[in-house]
Amino acid sequence: MTTRAELLAELKASYATPRPRVRGLARLNPSLGFYARVAATVLRCAEFGREGRLSLAIWGEYSGRILRAFEACGVPVIIENLEVFNQFEGPCVIIGNHMSTTETFLPPYLMLPYRHITFVVKQALIDYPVFKHVMRATDPIVVGRSDPRRDLRTVIDGGAERLQRGISVIIFPQRTRAVAFRPEEFNSIGVKLARAAGVPVIPLAVKTDAWSQGKRLKDFGPLYPDRPVHMALGEPMEVTGNGKAQNDAVIAFIQNKLAEWAVWDARWCAARG
């Protein structure tokens, strides 16, 4: 049987949780244990944001606490190819699929050591109770999602301004979070921003359904420890022509990683037994 170490070596992970150790309340109920840790982390981080004291270092530190909350509740976290940032200098546009709240929480801890980052976010996240103080303090680009033309202009103008200041932009082009990746719902707004600003594109694939969507409250579904959290960065691409080739390449990267992880996760669960 393939061991955990051998499985992790196959992915050439930049960061990996080799053997999650369940602690505290999570031993009895992983979901309750997880949300207790997340709530405490967000409340404290929001306090820094509300007081105007949320530095990049603090943002990264509290993002790391969310990562450790997954691990403390039995969810392994595997991150691939963070080293891609060492291949080029300057800012970039990071374009990924959107599966859960996880990919809003973890990138600061993972990417801030390499790049100053911010997000393109919808207005609802800026108005979200408590968490709004974190997001507002991170200089995001805010879109309404009701007027595509206005949103495109907001992303191009706001993104170009931040990229010019050396801030890389993370964008999730799907209209909403979804476990199933549908390429037809993946628009090209990220590639258009990169082309307008003259910066490279980095694909980002995520599989974060361990933090599932709730039936009544979308952000508070059950936590599934048997579903590893995966994130993988692709190679940088310069945008040429109308950018269709690069957008297609981002989509293909995400599809390929999701297919690979589906097989890998089954083997990981078998190795756990």
BELBEL-V46656 format. One record per residue. N is the residue number from 1. RES is the residue in one letter. SS is DSSP state (H for helix, E for strand, - for the rest). D_FIRST is the distance of its C-alpha to the first C-alpha in whole Angstrom. Layout:
# BELBEL-V46656
n;res;ss;d_first
N;RES;SS;D_FIRST
N;RES;SS;D_FIRST
This chain:
# BELBEL-V46656
n;res;ss;d_first
1;M;-;0
2;T;-;4
3;T;-;6
4;R;H;10
5;A;H;12
6;E;H;10
7;L;H;10
8;L;H;14
9;A;H;15
10;E;H;14
11;L;H;17
12;K;-;19
13;A;E;20
14;S;E;24
15;Y;E;23
16;A;E;20
17;T;-;19
18;P;-;16
19;R;-;17
20;P;-;20
21;R;-;22
22;V;-;24
23;R;-;28
24;G;H;31
25;L;H;32
26;A;H;28
27;R;H;27
28;L;-;29
29;N;-;30
30;P;H;28
31;S;H;30
32;L;H;33
33;G;H;32
34;F;H;31
35;Y;H;34
36;A;H;36
37;R;H;34
38;V;H;35
39;A;H;39
40;A;H;40
41;T;H;38
42;V;H;40
43;L;H;43
44;R;H;44
45;C;H;43
46;A;H;45
47;E;H;48
48;F;H;48
49;G;H;48
50;R;H;51
51;E;-;53
52;G;-;52
53;R;-;50
54;L;-;47
55;S;-;46
56;L;H;43
57;A;H;42
58;I;H;42
59;W;H;40
60;G;H;37
61;E;H;37
62;Y;H;37
63;S;H;35
64;G;H;32
65;R;H;33
66;I;H;32
67;L;H;28
68;R;H;28
69;A;H;29
70;F;H;26
71;E;H;24
72;A;H;26
73;C;-;25
74;G;-;22
75;V;-;21
76;P;-;19
77;V;E;22
78;I;E;20
79;I;E;23
80;E;E;23
81;N;-;26
82;L;H;29
83;E;H;30
84;V;H;32
85;F;H;35
86;N;H;35
87;Q;H;36
88;F;-;39
89;E;-;42
90;G;-;44
91;P;-;43
92;C;E;41
93;V;E;40
94;I;E;37
95;I;E;36
96;G;E;33
97;N;-;32
98;H;-;33
99;M;-;31
100;S;-;32
101;T;-;34
102;T;H;31
103;E;H;32
104;T;H;35
105;F;H;34
106;L;-;32
107;P;H;33
108;P;H;36
109;Y;H;33
110;L;H;31
111;M;H;34
112;L;-;37
113;P;-;36
114;Y;-;37
115;R;-;39
116;H;-;42
117;I;E;41
118;T;E;42
119;F;E;41
120;V;E;43
121;V;E;43
122;K;E;45
123;Q;H;48
124;A;H;47
125;L;H;44
126;I;H;47
127;D;-;49
128;Y;-;46
129;P;-;47
130;V;-;46
131;F;-;44
132;K;H;47
133;H;H;48
134;V;H;44
135;M;H;44
136;R;H;48
137;A;-;48
138;T;-;45
139;D;-;48
140;P;-;46
141;I;E;47
142;V;E;48
143;V;E;49
144;G;-;50
145;R;-;48
146;S;-;51
147;D;-;53
148;P;H;51
149;R;H;53
150;R;H;54
151;D;H;50
152;L;H;50
153;R;H;53
154;T;H;52
155;V;H;48
156;I;H;50
157;D;H;53
158;G;H;51
159;G;H;48
160;A;H;50
161;E;H;52
162;R;H;49
163;L;H;47
164;Q;H;51
165;R;-;50
166;G;-;47
167;I;-;45
168;S;E;42
169;V;E;42
170;I;E;39
171;I;E;39
172;F;-;37
173;P;-;39
174;Q;-;38
175;R;-;41
176;T;-;39
177;R;-;35
178;A;-;33
179;V;-;29
180;A;-;30
181;F;-;31
182;R;-;34
183;P;H;35
184;E;H;39
185;E;H;39
186;F;-;38
187;N;-;42
188;S;-;42
189;I;H;44
190;G;H;42
191;V;H;42
192;K;H;46
193;L;H;46
194;A;H;45
195;R;H;47
196;A;H;50
197;A;H;49
198;G;-;48
199;V;-;45
200;P;E;41
201;V;E;39
202;I;E;35
203;P;E;33
204;L;E;31
205;A;E;28
206;V;E;27
207;K;E;25
208;T;-;26
209;D;-;26
210;A;-;25
211;W;E;28
212;S;-;30
213;Q;-;33
214;G;-;35
215;K;-;38
216;R;-;41
217;L;-;40
218;K;-;38
219;D;-;37
220;F;-;36
221;G;-;33
222;P;-;30
223;L;E;27
224;Y;-;24
225;P;-;21
226;D;-;18
227;R;-;20
228;P;-;19
229;V;E;22
230;H;E;22
231;M;E;25
232;A;E;25
233;L;E;29
234;G;-;30
235;E;-;32
236;P;-;36
237;M;E;38
238;E;-;42
239;V;-;43
240;T;-;46
241;G;-;48
242;N;-;48
243;G;-;44
244;K;H;43
245;A;H;40
246;Q;H;39
247;N;H;39
248;D;H;37
249;A;H;34
250;V;H;34
251;I;H;33
252;A;H;31
253;F;H;29
254;I;H;28
255;Q;H;27
256;N;H;25
257;K;H;23
258;L;H;23
259;A;H;21
260;E;H;19
261;W;H;18
262;A;H;18
263;V;H;15
264;W;H;13
265;D;H;14
266;A;H;13
267;R;H;9
268;W;H;11
269;C;H;12
270;A;H;9
271;A;H;7
272;R;H;11
273;G;-;11
